[in-house]
Amino acid sequence: MNLSINPRHFLDTVAWEDKRNILEAVALTAAAGFSHFDLEAESEEEAEILTDYMQKNNFSVIQSHMPFNRYKREPSDVFHKNVMAYAEYAKRMDSKILVVHADEFDYRNQPYTTKAALEYNYRFFYDLVDYAAANGMRVAFENTFQEPTMTAKPHFCALTDELLSLLERYGTDTVGICWDTGHARVQYGNHDMQALKLVGEKVICTHIHDNYYNQDLHCFPFMGNIDWKTLMMTLKAYGYTGDLSFELVYDRLPKALALDYLKLLYRSGEYMLSELI
């Protein structure tokens, strides 16, 4: 296993400091020790810039997060076009895995059922899976989570059996699972490790972050209540050899503190790899 990180989450700084650009964010995380990245490009121009930068510095883009429509709710045709564009940008950066939230559904025009959601997502992401297979990449469907409110729309792939049914529907090794540790904790609470064991052999990449109070907080590992030792032992037991990819989201790091913070994050990953398995 190696350590990786999504540097895009460190574009923002505290309110009184200027925002970083994407190359500054990559350089910041690289200075902390990271050379593998979970990174998506948002335009053709950005893909070219990032590809050149990665090659010059001998960095690797291991996985790329495709857009997700959970909050924006773009028209399906527009969203589908964006997903396929991001896949092309990821290919340019030589990314190996395309990470997907397979919780799409036409709530307005269809009554939601698990069967209907399975078929909807199978068809919606079919072109992406086909594109990945044709270009030496894989698609990793991420475990999502269900908001606990009565008015929240149901989200497909919040449950492990839904993830497995989608993989079975495709019936190809081109697809696998991205195990998001924080999402699993929100969805399953203290039973998150049992859930991981149900899909362990299908996990091909990860999103690593912690949380507490059943909130999707994307915290620094060991700052919440996830059982990291059991997680690492479970991944090892199922033969996982991919990256531990940190996905922190809400950090607004002052420039004077950012490098120290990220060095400690990298050290936490080293500890997980060396001491917990």
C-alpha positions as semicolon CSV with decimal commas, in nm:
position;residue;x (nm);y (nm);z (nm)
1;M;0,000;0,000;0,000
2;N;0,100;0,360;-0,063
3;L;-0,032;0,691;0,069
4;S;-0,216;0,935;-0,154
5;I;-0,424;1,247;-0,112
6;N;-0,660;1,477;-0,299
7;P;-0,479;1,814;-0,307
8;R;-0,783;1,995;-0,445
9;H;-0,925;2,006;-0,095
10;F;-0,641;2,237;0,006
11;L;-0,714;2,510;-0,248
12;D;-0,898;2,712;0,014
13;T;-0,725;2,893;0,297
14;V;-0,849;3,089;0,595
15;A;-1,058;3,395;0,513
16;W;-0,776;3,649;0,537
17;E;-0,539;3,463;0,301
18;D;-0,551;3,420;-0,075
19;K;-0,674;3,093;-0,220
20;R;-0,410;2,853;-0,353
21;N;-0,412;2,750;-0,717
22;I;-0,411;2,381;-0,805
23;L;-0,035;2,356;-0,863
24;E;0,031;2,526;-0,529
25;A;-0,201;2,276;-0,362
26;V;-0,021;1,983;-0,525
27;A;0,319;2,127;-0,430
28;L;0,203;2,176;-0,071
29;T;0,095;1,814;-0,032
30;A;0,410;1,694;-0,210
31;A;0,626;1,888;0,035
32;A;0,458;1,690;0,314
33;G;0,568;1,362;0,150
34;F;0,291;1,269;-0,093
35;S;0,379;1,161;-0,447
36;H;0,056;0,971;-0,527
37;F;-0,260;1,169;-0,583
38;D;-0,636;1,132;-0,599
39;L;-0,689;1,412;-0,846
40;E;-0,945;1,517;-1,103
41;A;-0,903;1,786;-1,364
42;E;-1,195;2,020;-1,423
43;S;-1,109;2,129;-1,777
44;E;-0,897;2,023;-2,072
45;E;-0,657;2,307;-2,003
46;E;-0,618;2,208;-1,639
47;A;-0,562;1,846;-1,740
48;E;-0,274;1,954;-1,965
49;I;-0,119;2,166;-1,690
50;L;-0,147;1,892;-1,430
51;T;-0,019;1,620;-1,664
52;D;0,291;1,824;-1,743
53;Y;0,350;1,901;-1,375
54;M;0,306;1,538;-1,268
55;Q;0,544;1,411;-1,533
56;K;0,814;1,668;-1,452
57;N;0,801;1,580;-1,082
58;N;0,762;1,204;-1,119
59;F;0,424;1,210;-0,944
60;S;0,138;0,967;-1,010
61;V;-0,236;1,022;-1,033
62;I;-0,371;0,700;-0,888
63;Q;-0,742;0,777;-0,895
64;S;-0,977;1,055;-1,002
65;H;-1,315;1,147;-0,858
66;M;-1,585;1,191;-1,119
67;P;-1,843;1,468;-1,065
68;F;-2,143;1,376;-0,853
69;N;-2,490;1,520;-0,870
70;R;-2,605;1,471;-0,512
71;Y;-2,629;1,844;-0,443
72;K;-2,620;2,026;-0,778
73;R;-2,897;1,827;-0,948
74;E;-2,796;1,915;-1,302
75;P;-3,011;1,776;-1,587
76;S;-2,907;1,417;-1,649
77;D;-2,780;1,481;-2,003
78;V;-2,563;1,773;-1,887
79;F;-2,432;1,574;-1,594
80;H;-2,356;1,270;-1,811
81;K;-2,157;1,490;-2,049
82;N;-1,955;1,630;-1,757
83;V;-1,879;1,282;-1,623
84;M;-1,748;1,167;-1,959
85;A;-1,539;1,484;-1,997
86;Y;-1,380;1,425;-1,656
87;A;-1,300;1,069;-1,761
88;E;-1,114;1,201;-2,065
89;Y;-0,918;1,442;-1,846
90;A;-0,834;1,157;-1,607
91;K;-0,708;0,945;-1,895
92;R;-0,480;1,230;-2,001
93;M;-0,331;1,234;-1,652
94;D;-0,284;0,855;-1,670
95;S;-0,520;0,797;-1,380
96;K;-0,598;0,431;-1,320
97;I;-0,930;0,447;-1,133
98;L;-1,242;0,660;-1,184
99;V;-1,433;0,702;-0,857
100;V;-1,811;0,734;-0,890
101;H;-2,109;0,808;-0,666
102;A;-2,367;0,574;-0,817
103;D;-2,665;0,733;-0,643
104;E;-2,825;0,892;-0,946
105;F;-3,200;0,867;-0,996
106;D;-3,485;1,046;-1,173
107;Y;-3,678;1,118;-0,854
108;R;-3,914;1,357;-1,029
109;N;-4,048;1,111;-1,283
110;Q;-4,004;0,769;-1,121
111;P;-4,103;0,617;-0,789
112;Y;-3,787;0,511;-0,613
113;T;-3,723;0,142;-0,562
114;T;-3,391;-0,035;-0,516
115;K;-3,450;-0,230;-0,837
116;A;-3,528;0,087;-1,034
117;A;-3,221;0,264;-0,891
118;L;-2,999;-0,031;-0,981
119;E;-3,113;-0,023;-1,341
120;Y;-3,093;0,357;-1,361
121;N;-2,735;0,370;-1,238
122;Y;-2,632;0,072;-1,449
123;R;-2,752;0,248;-1,762
124;F;-2,631;0,594;-1,660
125;F;-2,271;0,484;-1,598
126;Y;-2,255;0,221;-1,871
127;D;-2,069;0,455;-2,108
128;L;-1,818;0,538;-1,836
129;V;-1,749;0,173;-1,758
130;D;-1,713;0,103;-2,129
131;Y;-1,476;0,399;-2,170
132;A;-1,266;0,283;-1,874
133;A;-1,240;-0,071;-2,011
134;A;-1,130;0,060;-2,350
135;N;-0,861;0,281;-2,197
136;G;-0,700;0,062;-1,934
137;M;-0,884;0,214;-1,637
138;R;-1,131;0,084;-1,381
139;V;-1,444;0,234;-1,227
140;A;-1,479;0,227;-0,848
141;F;-1,831;0,277;-0,717
142;E;-1,817;0,448;-0,379
143;N;-2,024;0,356;-0,076
144;T;-2,255;0,652;-0,012
145;F;-2,471;0,716;0,294
146;Q;-2,832;0,790;0,370
147;E;-2,918;1,115;0,547
148;P;-3,124;1,036;0,856
149;T;-3,404;1,288;0,798
150;M;-3,751;1,174;0,699
151;T;-3,754;1,402;0,394
152;A;-3,417;1,293;0,254
153;K;-3,421;1,117;-0,082
154;P;-3,299;0,755;-0,073
155;H;-2,945;0,713;-0,199
156;F;-2,847;0,403;-0,389
157;C;-2,516;0,237;-0,289
158;A;-2,551;0,342;0,074
159;L;-2,582;-0,031;0,150
160;T;-2,324;-0,296;0,068
161;D;-2,577;-0,523;-0,101
162;E;-2,662;-0,240;-0,340
163;L;-2,295;-0,192;-0,428
164;L;-2,255;-0,563;-0,489
165;S;-2,569;-0,581;-0,700
166;L;-2,437;-0,302;-0,924
167;L;-2,103;-0,477;-0,968
168;E;-2,284;-0,800;-1,047
169;R;-2,504;-0,620;-1,300
170;Y;-2,195;-0,509;-1,492
171;G;-2,028;-0,847;-1,460
172;T;-1,678;-0,726;-1,539
173;D;-1,351;-0,678;-1,351
174;T;-1,344;-0,324;-1,487
175;V;-1,561;-0,225;-1,188
176;G;-1,490;-0,240;-0,815
177;I;-1,555;-0,049;-0,494
178;C;-1,404;0,265;-0,344
179;W;-1,440;0,218;0,032
180;D;-1,508;0,551;0,199
181;T;-1,437;0,507;0,569
182;G;-1,633;0,814;0,681
183;H;-1,941;0,730;0,474
184;A;-1,938;0,377;0,615
185;R;-1,926;0,513;0,968
186;V;-2,223;0,742;0,904
187;Q;-2,425;0,464;0,743
188;Y;-2,334;0,171;0,968
189;G;-2,209;0,323;1,293
190;N;-2,027;0,066;1,505
191;H;-2,101;-0,200;1,242
192;D;-1,890;-0,032;0,973
193;M;-1,616;-0,297;0,988
194;Q;-1,867;-0,578;0,945
195;A;-1,993;-0,394;0,637
196;L;-1,639;-0,371;0,498
197;K;-1,595;-0,746;0,540
198;L;-1,897;-0,805;0,316
199;V;-1,730;-0,627;0,022
200;G;-1,360;-0,651;0,113
201;E;-1,248;-0,852;-0,187
202;K;-1,411;-0,599;-0,423
203;V;-1,237;-0,289;-0,280
204;I;-0,990;-0,141;-0,530
205;C;-0,935;0,204;-0,378
206;T;-1,018;0,406;-0,069
207;H;-1,120;0,741;0,075
208;I;-0,967;0,772;0,421
209;H;-1,114;1,012;0,677
210;D;-1,262;1,007;1,026
211;N;-1,578;1,142;1,188
212;Y;-1,795;1,145;1,499
213;Y;-2,157;1,212;1,600
214;N;-2,262;1,026;1,279
215;Q;-2,169;1,327;1,065
216;D;-1,977;1,321;0,734
217;L;-1,702;1,547;0,868
218;H;-1,397;1,426;0,672
219;C;-1,172;1,458;0,977
220;F;-0,805;1,380;1,024
221;P;-0,762;1,008;1,117
222;F;-0,767;0,941;1,492
223;M;-0,970;1,256;1,552
224;G;-1,299;1,063;1,544
225;N;-1,419;0,720;1,648
226;I;-1,330;0,491;1,356
227;D;-1,143;0,175;1,460
228;W;-0,837;0,218;1,241
229;K;-0,657;-0,094;1,358
230;T;-0,949;-0,317;1,263
231;L;-0,983;-0,134;0,933
232;M;-0,620;-0,194;0,840
233;M;-0,631;-0,558;0,948
234;T;-0,948;-0,610;0,743
235;L;-0,800;-0,454;0,430
236;K;-0,493;-0,673;0,470
237;A;-0,703;-0,985;0,524
238;Y;-0,881;-0,930;0,193
239;G;-0,558;-0,872;0,004
240;Y;-0,598;-0,499;-0,056
241;T;-0,283;-0,354;-0,216
242;G;-0,406;-0,015;-0,334
243;D;-0,348;0,326;-0,181
244;L;-0,474;0,472;0,141
245;S;-0,608;0,792;-0,009
246;F;-0,685;1,074;0,233
247;E;-0,996;1,274;0,152
248;L;-1,013;1,578;0,378
249;V;-1,269;1,836;0,270
250;Y;-1,339;2,115;0,515
251;D;-0,987;2,224;0,608
252;R;-0,908;2,593;0,564
253;L;-0,542;2,585;0,654
254;P;-0,339;2,901;0,726
255;K;-0,028;2,900;0,512
256;A;0,196;2,914;0,819
257;L;0,045;2,590;0,955
258;A;-0,049;2,396;0,642
259;L;0,277;2,210;0,585
260;D;0,309;2,098;0,948
261;Y;-0,052;1,980;0,942
262;L;0,000;1,779;0,624
263;K;0,327;1,632;0,748
264;L;0,141;1,502;1,052
265;L;-0,129;1,364;0,821
266;Y;0,137;1,183;0,619
267;R;0,293;1,053;0,940
268;S;-0,047;0,922;1,051
269;G;-0,063;0,726;0,726
270;E;0,283;0,584;0,783
271;Y;0,173;0,480;1,131
272;M;-0,133;0,307;0,990
273;L;0,079;0,116;0,741
274;S;0,361;0,018;0,975
275;E;0,197;-0,024;1,315
276;L;-0,162;-0,130;1,256
277;I;-0,120;-0,431;1,026
